[in-house]
C-alpha cells in the first residue's frame, strides 16, 4: 500500500504536475488537469470501489484506496491523449504488473510477464525521466521485490494492510479520553462484544420488539433489508418484484437460453447478490454515483444488466431466474501497448460501445463484475481485480 500507492503513484503525480518541468513533454498543464478531472467526475464505480473518484486537485487528501482505484481502473483511460504515448506505455507496465499481482488466481505466464514489466518500468525511468532523479526513491526500488513477495506469500491482496488501517479507525472510536487509553479500548471492545452476543439471543425470541431491533441496528449502523429472498446457488434477490411483459426479442432470447417455452409476463427485480457480489439492473436509480450493472460472462462477453427476471415455463410450474442484458461490443481499440514485452492494455481492459443487442443469461453465468469508464463515445470496461481484498475489516462487534 505504502510503496506502490502512497509512494510511487503520488511521486509520479507530483512530478507530472510540478511547474519546474513544464518544458517536458509529459508535464500536465492546468488545462490538461482540468480535462483529467472532468473525466474522473463522470466515472460511476461499483460498490466494490469503496470511495467514488475525487478530482486530482485534492490528491493530497486521497486515501490509499483511492490511489489504488486510480492506478488500476482510471489512470489509463484518463491519461490517454494527455501524455505522449511512450510515457503512457511506460505507465501501462506498472498498471499491468499490479493488476496481475493483485489477482485472486495468477497464471504462470501472466506472472512472468508482470515480473518483466515491473522491472522494465523501474529501469526505464532513467531513460524517460532523465532530469528527475527524485523519482529514484526507495519505494520505487521496492517494486522490484514484489514478484518475489508474490511467489512466497501469494497475491499482494493476501498481505494487504487496508483492513488493518480500517481497524485502527475502529479502535480510535473506542477512545474517549487521554488517560488509560489501553484500558478504554479493552473495556469498550468487550462491552460491544457482549451487546452483540446478547442481541442475538434477545432478538431471536418470537415476541421480541421489532422497534427495538430496528433501533439497535440503527445505533450500530447495521443495515438489513426487509425484502430479500434467498434461492439456490448463492442467489439472493432484493426488493419487491414488479410484473414485466417481455418483448418479442426478449422472449426469443430467454426461450433460446432455457430451451423451453415461457410465459410473456415475468417478475422483474432490480437488485441481486450472486456468490457474494452485488449487482443492480440498469433501471435501478437509487444509487446516483454507482454503476453495479456491468459484468463479464463466463463466455467472455461483456454486458450491461438491464433486468433480473423470474420467468415461468408455459403450462408448467417450473420457474427460472434470467438476466436480460445489453451486449457491449468490443471495438478492439487498444489504448496503448508495449511491443518489447508484448503487453497490451487490452489484456486488462476492454474498449466497448453499447450495441442495443439483447442477450440473456442465467445469473450463475456471471464471471466477474466490472468498472466502466467513459472513453469518448465509448466506454472502457475493466474487470474487478479480485473480490477478496477489502478496504475495511468486519470486526463483528
GUTORRO-687131 format. One record per residue (C-alpha): x, z, y. Coordinates in nm, 3 decimals, decimal comma. Layout:
N
<site <X Z Y>>
...
//
This chain:
397
<site <0,000 0,000 0,000>>
<site <0,265 0,101 0,249>>
<site <0,530 -0,156 0,153>>
<site <0,318 -0,472 0,137>>
<site <0,032 -0,393 0,375>>
<site <0,136 -0,146 0,643>>
<site <0,492 -0,273 0,605>>
<site <0,520 -0,650 0,556>>
<site <0,178 -0,769 0,681>>
<site <0,191 -0,564 1,002>>
<site <0,553 -0,658 1,067>>
<site <0,480 -1,030 1,041>>
<site <0,175 -0,997 1,264>>
<site <0,379 -0,817 1,532>>
<site <0,634 -1,099 1,529>>
<site <0,372 -1,374 1,536>>
<site <0,218 -1,219 1,849>>
<site <0,535 -1,099 2,024>>
<site <0,580 -1,286 2,353>>
<site <0,959 -1,272 2,308>>
<site <0,911 -1,551 2,051>>
<site <0,667 -1,765 2,250>>
<site <0,903 -2,061 2,219>>
<site <0,883 -2,051 1,841>>
<site <0,651 -2,287 1,655>>
<site <0,487 -2,002 1,467>>
<site <0,401 -1,798 1,777>>
<site <0,031 -1,715 1,807>>
<site <-0,067 -1,753 2,170>>
<site <-0,368 -1,577 2,321>>
<site <-0,579 -1,889 2,270>>
<site <-0,481 -1,901 1,901>>
<site <-0,553 -1,531 1,863>>
<site <-0,899 -1,579 2,014>>
<site <-0,961 -1,862 1,768>>
<site <-0,843 -1,640 1,482>>
<site <-1,066 -1,355 1,595>>
<site <-1,363 -1,590 1,615>>
<site <-1,305 -1,690 1,253>>
<site <-1,283 -1,327 1,142>>
<site <-1,605 -1,234 1,320>>
<site <-1,802 -1,494 1,121>>
<site <-1,694 -1,365 0,778>>
<site <-1,953 -1,171 0,577>>
<site <-1,766 -0,998 0,294>>
<site <-1,932 -0,847 -0,015>>
<site <-1,972 -0,472 -0,057>>
<site <-1,653 -0,454 -0,265>>
<site <-1,465 -0,512 0,061>>
<site <-1,541 -0,168 0,199>>
<site <-1,479 -0,250 0,566>>
<site <-1,609 -0,564 0,741>>
<site <-1,339 -0,756 0,931>>
<site <-1,246 -0,648 1,281>>
<site <-1,061 -0,853 1,541>>
<site <-0,684 -0,851 1,523>>
<site <-0,671 -0,708 1,873>>
<site <-0,741 -0,375 1,701>>
<site <-0,488 -0,420 1,421>>
<site <-0,310 -0,101 1,525>>
<site <-0,628 0,083 1,422>>
<site <-0,681 -0,106 1,097>>
<site <-0,685 0,087 0,773>>
<site <-0,470 -0,029 0,484>>
<site <-0,781 -0,159 0,305>>
<site <-0,850 -0,390 0,600>>
<site <-0,495 -0,522 0,582>>
<site <-0,540 -0,585 0,210>>
<site <-0,860 -0,781 0,273>>
<site <-0,689 -0,984 0,547>>
<site <-0,396 -1,067 0,321>>
<site <-0,595 -1,159 0,009>>
<site <-0,920 -1,303 0,143>>
<site <-0,897 -1,401 0,511>>
<site <-0,543 -1,496 0,610>>
<site <-0,501 -1,841 0,454>>
<site <-0,829 -1,995 0,579>>
<site <-0,796 -1,827 0,919>>
<site <-0,432 -1,920 0,980>>
<site <-0,484 -2,284 0,880>>
<site <-0,414 -2,511 1,185>>
<site <-0,289 -2,212 1,387>>
<site <0,065 -2,203 1,248>>
<site <0,267 -2,503 1,117>>
<site <0,216 -2,592 0,752>>
<site <0,562 -2,488 0,641>>
<site <0,501 -2,135 0,769>>
<site <0,158 -2,130 0,608>>
<site <0,313 -2,245 0,279>>
<site <0,560 -1,959 0,313>>
<site <0,277 -1,709 0,369>>
<site <0,098 -1,854 0,064>>
<site <0,384 -1,726 -0,154>>
<site <0,305 -1,367 -0,057>>
<site <-0,072 -1,411 -0,090>>
<site <-0,038 -1,578 -0,431>>
<site <0,202 -1,320 -0,574>>
<site <-0,004 -1,022 -0,451>>
<site <-0,322 -1,180 -0,589>>
<site <-0,163 -1,219 -0,932>>
<site <-0,007 -0,872 -0,934>>
<site <-0,343 -0,712 -0,847>>
<site <-0,546 -0,886 -1,118>>
<site <-0,706 -0,687 -1,394>>
<site <-0,558 -0,924 -1,652>>
<site <-0,232 -1,105 -1,572>>
<site <-0,138 -1,409 -1,777>>
<site <0,228 -1,456 -1,863>>
<site <0,264 -1,794 -1,689>>
<site <0,097 -1,666 -1,370>>
<site <0,321 -1,357 -1,372>>
<site <0,645 -1,556 -1,388>>
<site <0,521 -1,793 -1,119>>
<site <0,433 -1,495 -0,896>>
<site <0,771 -1,339 -0,967>>
<site <0,949 -1,650 -0,840>>
<site <0,705 -1,681 -0,549>>
<site <0,770 -1,334 -0,409>>
<site <1,147 -1,379 -0,448>>
<site <1,131 -1,710 -0,260>>
<site <0,910 -1,552 0,007>>
<site <1,178 -1,291 0,081>>
<site <1,465 -1,542 0,054>>
<site <1,304 -1,799 0,287>>
<site <1,255 -1,551 0,572>>
<site <1,612 -1,612 0,688>>
<site <1,551 -1,988 0,685>>
<site <1,216 -1,995 0,865>>
<site <1,271 -1,697 1,096>>
<site <1,647 -1,707 1,169>>
<site <1,611 -1,523 1,501>>
<site <1,402 -1,237 1,361>>
<site <1,642 -1,002 1,192>>
<site <1,386 -0,723 1,227>>
<site <1,182 -0,894 0,953>>
<site <1,451 -0,788 0,706>>
<site <1,309 -0,441 0,656>>
<site <1,324 -0,200 0,366>>
<site <0,958 -0,277 0,294>>
<site <1,041 -0,647 0,268>>
<site <1,316 -0,566 0,018>>
<site <1,073 -0,353 -0,186>>
<site <0,867 -0,666 -0,256>>
<site <1,145 -0,778 -0,490>>
<site <1,077 -0,474 -0,711>>
<site <0,703 -0,545 -0,751>>
<site <0,743 -0,769 -1,059>>
<site <0,937 -0,500 -1,246>>
<site <0,676 -0,241 -1,147>>
<site <0,402 -0,465 -1,288>>
<site <0,598 -0,512 -1,611>>
<site <0,648 -0,138 -1,651>>
<site <0,316 0,002 -1,534>>
<site <0,064 -0,285 -1,528>>
<site <-0,117 -0,440 -1,231>>
<site <-0,049 -0,288 -0,891>>
<site <-0,404 -0,154 -0,879>>
<site <-0,311 0,091 -1,158>>
<site <-0,078 0,275 -0,918>>
<site <-0,287 0,225 -0,605>>
<site <-0,280 0,510 -0,354>>
<site <-0,615 0,417 -0,193>>
<site <-0,823 0,671 -0,394>>
<site <-0,573 0,949 -0,319>>
<site <-0,573 0,867 0,051>>
<site <-0,952 0,887 0,043>>
<site <-0,942 1,221 -0,137>>
<site <-0,712 1,358 0,134>>
<site <-1,000 1,293 0,373>>
<site <-1,240 1,473 0,137>>
<site <-1,011 1,776 0,130>>
<site <-0,976 1,770 0,508>>
<site <-1,353 1,805 0,547>>
<site <-1,338 2,127 0,343>>
<site <-1,125 2,295 0,610>>
<site <-1,300 2,486 0,889>>
<site <-1,016 2,681 1,049>>
<site <-0,641 2,716 1,081>>
<site <-0,597 3,029 0,869>>
<site <-0,573 3,046 0,487>>
<site <-0,616 2,671 0,453>>
<site <-0,543 2,654 0,077>>
<site <-0,797 2,930 0,010>>
<site <-1,058 2,750 0,223>>
<site <-1,012 2,429 0,026>>
<site <-1,035 2,606 -0,310>>
<site <-1,344 2,807 -0,219>>
<site <-1,528 2,510 -0,068>>
<site <-1,441 2,290 -0,364>>
<site <-1,559 2,546 -0,620>>
<site <-1,878 2,610 -0,420>>
<site <-1,964 2,241 -0,410>>
<site <-1,893 2,205 -0,782>>
<site <-2,126 2,493 -0,860>>
<site <-2,402 2,350 -0,639>>
<site <-2,365 2,012 -0,811>>
<site <-2,388 2,168 -1,158>>
<site <-2,684 2,389 -1,067>>
<site <-2,872 2,098 -0,910>>
<site <-2,854 1,903 -1,237>>
<site <-3,030 2,194 -1,410>>
<site <-3,281 2,278 -1,136>>
<site <-3,399 1,925 -1,065>>
<site <-3,429 1,837 -1,434>>
<site <-3,743 2,053 -1,463>>
<site <-4,076 1,874 -1,462>>
<site <-4,214 2,095 -1,185>>
<site <-3,911 2,059 -0,958>>
<site <-3,982 1,968 -0,598>>
<site <-3,932 1,601 -0,510>>
<site <-3,896 1,703 -0,145>>
<site <-3,623 1,950 -0,234>>
<site <-3,439 1,693 -0,443>>
<site <-3,460 1,438 -0,162>>
<site <-3,330 1,696 0,087>>
<site <-3,042 1,787 -0,147>>
<site <-2,943 1,423 -0,193>>
<site <-2,956 1,357 0,181>>
<site <-2,739 1,663 0,256>>
<site <-2,473 1,545 0,013>>
<site <-2,510 1,180 0,124>>
<site <-2,626 1,076 -0,222>>
<site <-2,841 0,763 -0,230>>
<site <-3,067 0,687 -0,523>>
<site <-3,312 0,401 -0,545>>
<site <-3,665 0,496 -0,646>>
<site <-3,738 0,144 -0,768>>
<site <-3,492 0,030 -1,033>>
<site <-3,532 -0,094 -1,388>>
<site <-3,256 -0,091 -1,649>>
<site <-3,258 -0,373 -1,901>>
<site <-3,026 -0,481 -2,181>>
<site <-2,664 -0,596 -2,144>>
<site <-2,593 -0,378 -1,840>>
<site <-2,855 -0,545 -1,617>>
<site <-3,038 -0,330 -1,361>>
<site <-3,296 -0,473 -1,117>>
<site <-3,382 -0,306 -0,786>>
<site <-3,691 -0,312 -0,572>>
<site <-4,047 -0,415 -0,642>>
<site <-4,084 -0,775 -0,763>>
<site <-4,296 -1,035 -0,590>>
<site <-4,472 -1,324 -0,756>>
<site <-4,293 -1,657 -0,712>>
<site <-4,405 -2,009 -0,802>>
<site <-4,132 -2,225 -0,948>>
<site <-4,081 -2,571 -0,805>>
<site <-4,076 -2,862 -1,047>>
<site <-3,695 -2,885 -1,025>>
<site <-3,651 -2,512 -1,080>>
<site <-3,888 -2,517 -1,377>>
<site <-3,698 -2,806 -1,538>>
<site <-3,364 -2,625 -1,497>>
<site <-3,499 -2,299 -1,639>>
<site <-3,652 -2,476 -1,939>>
<site <-3,328 -2,666 -1,997>>
<site <-3,137 -2,336 -1,988>>
<site <-3,370 -2,150 -2,226>>
<site <-3,477 -2,442 -2,440>>
<site <-3,837 -2,318 -2,412>>
<site <-4,143 -2,399 -2,205>>
<site <-4,207 -2,137 -1,937>>
<site <-4,494 -2,047 -1,704>>
<site <-4,490 -2,179 -1,348>>
<site <-4,511 -1,832 -1,197>>
<site <-4,239 -1,569 -1,223>>
<site <-4,149 -1,227 -1,087>>
<site <-3,878 -1,250 -0,823>>
<site <-3,623 -0,978 -0,745>>
<site <-3,368 -0,969 -0,466>>
<site <-3,106 -0,723 -0,596>>
<site <-2,937 -0,654 -0,927>>
<site <-2,636 -0,488 -1,087>>
<site <-2,476 -0,666 -1,379>>
<site <-2,186 -0,497 -1,562>>
<site <-2,138 -0,261 -1,268>>
<site <-2,123 -0,530 -0,997>>
<site <-2,387 -0,560 -0,725>>
<site <-2,542 -0,899 -0,644>>
<site <-2,807 -0,990 -0,389>>
<site <-3,006 -1,308 -0,364>>
<site <-2,950 -1,517 -0,052>>
<site <-3,305 -1,434 0,066>>
<site <-3,221 -1,062 0,083>>
<site <-3,187 -0,994 0,453>>
<site <-3,139 -0,617 0,476>>
<site <-2,758 -0,644 0,494>>
<site <-2,672 -0,846 0,803>>
<site <-2,292 -0,812 0,773>>
<site <-2,258 -0,863 0,396>>
<site <-2,292 -1,152 0,154>>
<site <-2,328 -1,049 -0,209>>
<site <-2,469 -1,378 -0,335>>
<site <-2,154 -1,582 -0,411>>
<site <-2,038 -1,587 -0,774>>
<site <-1,816 -1,777 -1,015>>
<site <-1,978 -1,851 -1,351>>
<site <-1,810 -1,847 -1,690>>
<site <-1,803 -2,230 -1,693>>
<site <-1,605 -2,235 -1,366>>
<site <-1,897 -2,340 -1,143>>
<site <-1,927 -2,167 -0,804>>
<site <-2,279 -2,079 -0,695>>
<site <-2,485 -1,906 -0,431>>
<site <-2,760 -1,697 -0,592>>
<site <-3,097 -1,791 -0,443>>
<site <-3,334 -1,590 -0,660>>
<site <-3,333 -1,345 -0,950>>
<site <-3,647 -1,410 -1,156>>
<site <-3,824 -1,286 -1,466>>
<site <-3,986 -1,581 -1,643>>
<site <-4,235 -1,574 -1,929>>
<site <-4,232 -1,820 -2,217>>
<site <-4,557 -2,017 -2,232>>
<site <-4,803 -1,892 -2,495>>
<site <-4,563 -1,613 -2,592>>
<site <-4,492 -1,252 -2,487>>
<site <-4,118 -1,328 -2,458>>
<site <-3,960 -1,290 -2,113>>
<site <-3,612 -1,376 -1,982>>
<site <-3,417 -1,295 -1,669>>
<site <-3,276 -1,603 -1,495>>
<site <-3,086 -1,653 -1,170>>
<site <-3,168 -1,964 -0,967>>
<site <-2,860 -2,078 -0,779>>
<site <-2,736 -2,342 -0,541>>
<site <-2,427 -2,510 -0,678>>
<site <-2,126 -2,516 -0,446>>
<site <-1,943 -2,849 -0,459>>
<site <-1,565 -2,827 -0,474>>
<site <-1,420 -3,065 -0,213>>
<site <-1,068 -3,047 -0,365>>
<site <-0,901 -2,995 -0,030>>
<site <-0,607 -2,766 -0,078>>
<site <-0,535 -2,557 0,230>>
<site <-0,165 -2,569 0,152>>
<site <0,079 -2,572 -0,137>>
<site <0,440 -2,509 -0,228>>
<site <0,580 -2,806 -0,415>>
<site <0,904 -2,634 -0,511>>
<site <0,726 -2,372 -0,725>>
<site <0,419 -2,586 -0,800>>
<site <0,189 -2,335 -0,632>>
<site <-0,128 -2,445 -0,455>>
<site <-0,378 -2,244 -0,256>>
<site <-0,646 -2,396 -0,481>>
<site <-0,520 -2,166 -0,760>>
<site <-0,654 -1,861 -0,577>>
<site <-0,929 -2,006 -0,357>>
<site <-1,174 -2,296 -0,360>>
<site <-1,282 -2,511 -0,067>>
<site <-1,651 -2,587 -0,116>>
<site <-1,961 -2,713 0,056>>
<site <-2,324 -2,647 -0,019>>
<site <-2,478 -2,919 -0,231>>
<site <-2,850 -2,822 -0,230>>
<site <-2,835 -2,881 -0,607>>
<site <-3,032 -2,622 -0,800>>
<site <-2,887 -2,480 -1,123>>
<site <-2,993 -2,188 -1,341>>
<site <-2,804 -1,930 -1,546>>
<site <-2,870 -1,602 -1,716>>
<site <-2,708 -1,304 -1,532>>
<site <-2,462 -1,248 -1,818>>
<site <-2,306 -1,589 -1,737>>
<site <-2,151 -1,445 -1,419>>
<site <-1,772 -1,425 -1,448>>
<site <-1,676 -1,276 -1,110>>
<site <-1,802 -1,205 -0,763>>
<site <-1,651 -1,392 -0,469>>
<site <-1,573 -1,366 -0,099>>
<site <-1,676 -1,662 0,116>>
<site <-1,501 -1,753 0,443>>
<site <-1,634 -2,018 0,685>>
<site <-1,391 -2,311 0,694>>
<site <-1,507 -2,573 0,943>>
<site <-1,818 -2,732 0,797>>
<site <-1,725 -2,598 0,452>>
<site <-1,654 -2,256 0,304>>
<site <-1,357 -2,107 0,126>>
<site <-1,457 -1,912 -0,186>>
<site <-1,209 -1,653 -0,315>>
<site <-1,289 -1,459 -0,635>>
<site <-1,257 -1,081 -0,606>>
<site <-0,911 -0,998 -0,739>>
<site <-1,033 -0,707 -0,951>>
<site <-1,330 -0,471 -0,964>>
<site <-1,127 -0,172 -1,080>>
<site <-0,938 -0,077 -0,765>>
<site <-1,145 0,110 -0,508>>
<site <-1,061 0,230 -0,160>>
<site <-1,224 0,563 -0,242>>
<site <-1,235 0,821 -0,522>>
<site <-1,557 0,955 -0,662>>
<site <-1,491 1,326 -0,697>>
<site <-1,818 1,443 -0,850>>
<site <-1,873 1,736 -0,614>>
//
